[in-house]
Amino acid sequence: MNTASLYRLASTVEGTIGRFLTSTGFKCWTMECPDYDNEPFFSCINSGTYIVKLIHSPKYGPCYEITNVLDRTKILIHWGNWAGDKRKGYKCNSKGCILVGDKVSRHRQDMVLNSRITFHKFMHAMGGTPFKLRIINIYK
């Protein structure tokens, strides 16, 4: 089984920035919602190890879902740029999912860039097979 690691580097109200590395050699940046202790729809999920499986999302088409997340469902890896706290006025393309991009930038708030292209490269690199994801918070 392929493996991947997500190293979360910083978390603020603008989002959680991370570095994603896979056993297939793929690497990218990630953006997730702030760390609000796994609060549904507004927080990144807890650190830990998860099995990730290919699904078909009505909105994103083929993508990966992180399974067995405590008190959470439909946590996907998909494209998008922002993952700030929308309750505080920040842009957000996530409800707790992991967004991928090839760069981190700041345009009014932290964000990832070239997300759709990066997402398609990620999907190709993982080949549709399940993988084990380890999430580690470096910032705490």
C-alpha positions as CSV (number, residue, x, y, z in Angstrom):
1,M,0.0,0.0,0.0
2,N,1.2,3.5,-0.9
3,T,1.8,5.9,2.0
4,A,1.7,9.7,2.4
5,S,2.7,12.1,5.1
6,L,1.2,15.5,5.8
7,Y,3.3,17.8,7.9
8,R,1.3,20.7,9.2
9,L,3.6,23.7,9.5
10,A,1.4,26.6,10.8
11,S,-2.3,27.1,11.7
12,T,-4.0,30.5,12.0
13,V,-7.5,31.9,11.3
14,E,-6.3,32.1,7.7
15,G,-5.9,28.4,7.4
16,T,-3.4,25.5,8.1
17,I,-0.4,25.3,5.8
18,G,1.2,21.9,5.3
19,R,3.6,19.9,3.2
20,F,2.4,16.7,1.6
21,L,4.8,13.9,0.6
22,T,3.9,10.5,-0.9
23,S,5.8,7.2,-1.3
24,T,5.2,7.6,-5.1
25,G,7.5,10.7,-5.1
26,F,4.7,13.3,-5.4
27,K,4.9,16.3,-3.2
28,C,2.9,19.5,-2.8
29,W,1.6,22.2,-0.4
30,T,-1.7,21.9,1.4
31,M,-4.2,24.3,2.8
32,E,-6.7,23.2,5.5
33,C,-9.1,24.9,7.8
34,P,-7.7,26.3,11.1
35,D,-7.1,23.8,13.9
36,Y,-10.3,24.1,16.0
37,D,-10.0,20.7,17.7
38,N,-11.8,18.8,14.9
39,E,-14.9,21.0,14.8
40,P,-17.1,19.8,11.9
41,F,-17.1,22.1,8.8
42,F,-14.7,24.7,10.3
43,S,-11.6,22.7,11.4
44,C,-8.9,20.5,10.0
45,I,-9.1,16.9,11.2
46,N,-7.0,15.6,14.1
47,S,-3.5,14.5,13.5
48,G,-3.2,10.7,13.2
49,T,-3.1,7.9,10.7
50,Y,-5.9,7.3,8.2
51,I,-6.8,5.1,5.2
52,V,-7.6,7.2,2.2
53,K,-9.8,5.7,-0.6
54,L,-10.8,6.8,-4.1
55,I,-14.5,7.9,-4.4
56,H,-16.6,9.8,-6.9
57,S,-17.7,13.2,-5.5
58,P,-20.7,14.9,-7.2
59,K,-18.8,18.2,-7.1
60,Y,-15.1,17.1,-7.7
61,G,-15.5,13.9,-9.6
62,P,-12.9,11.2,-8.8
63,C,-11.1,12.2,-5.6
64,Y,-9.8,10.7,-2.4
65,E,-11.7,10.5,0.9
66,I,-10.1,10.2,4.3
67,T,-11.9,7.5,6.2
68,N,-12.5,6.7,9.8
69,V,-12.2,10.3,11.0
70,L,-13.6,10.7,14.5
71,D,-17.0,12.4,14.4
72,R,-16.5,13.5,10.8
73,T,-17.4,12.3,7.3
74,K,-16.8,13.3,3.7
75,I,-13.3,14.7,4.3
76,L,-11.8,14.9,0.8
77,I,-8.6,15.8,-0.8
78,H,-9.6,18.2,-3.6
79,W,-8.7,21.5,-5.3
80,G,-9.3,24.9,-3.9
81,N,-7.2,27.9,-2.8
82,W,-8.4,29.2,0.6
83,A,-9.3,27.6,3.9
84,G,-9.7,30.4,6.3
85,D,-12.3,30.8,9.0
86,K,-15.4,32.1,7.1
87,R,-17.0,33.1,10.4
88,K,-14.3,35.7,10.7
89,G,-14.6,36.9,7.1
90,Y,-11.9,34.8,5.5
91,K,-12.3,33.1,2.2
92,C,-12.8,29.3,2.4
93,N,-13.1,26.5,-0.3
94,S,-13.2,23.8,2.3
95,K,-15.5,22.3,4.9
96,G,-12.6,20.5,6.7
97,C,-11.0,18.9,3.6
98,I,-7.4,19.1,2.4
99,L,-6.7,21.4,-0.6
100,V,-3.5,20.9,-2.6
101,G,-1.4,23.3,-4.5
102,D,2.2,23.8,-5.9
103,K,2.9,27.0,-4.0
104,V,1.8,28.9,-0.9
105,S,1.1,32.5,-1.4
106,R,-0.5,35.4,0.3
107,H,-3.3,37.3,-1.6
108,R,-5.3,39.0,1.2
109,Q,-4.8,35.7,3.1
110,D,-2.7,32.6,3.0
111,M,-3.6,30.3,0.1
112,V,-2.3,27.6,-2.2
113,L,-1.8,28.2,-5.9
114,N,-2.3,26.1,-9.1
115,S,-4.6,23.8,-7.2
116,R,-6.4,22.1,-10.1
117,I,-3.2,21.3,-11.9
118,T,-1.6,20.0,-8.7
119,F,-4.8,18.0,-7.9
120,H,-4.6,16.2,-11.3
121,K,-0.9,15.4,-10.8
122,F,-1.7,14.0,-7.3
123,M,-4.5,11.8,-8.7
124,H,-2.2,10.5,-11.4
125,A,0.6,9.9,-8.9
126,M,-1.7,7.9,-6.6
127,G,-3.1,5.8,-9.5
128,G,-6.6,5.4,-7.9
129,T,-5.3,3.0,-5.2
130,P,-5.9,3.4,-1.5
131,F,-3.1,4.7,0.7
132,K,-2.2,5.3,4.3
133,L,-2.0,8.9,5.3
134,R,-0.1,10.1,8.4
135,I,-0.8,13.6,9.6
136,I,1.7,15.3,11.9
137,N,1.3,18.7,13.5
138,I,4.7,20.4,13.6
139,Y,3.4,23.7,14.9
140,K,2.2,22.4,18.3
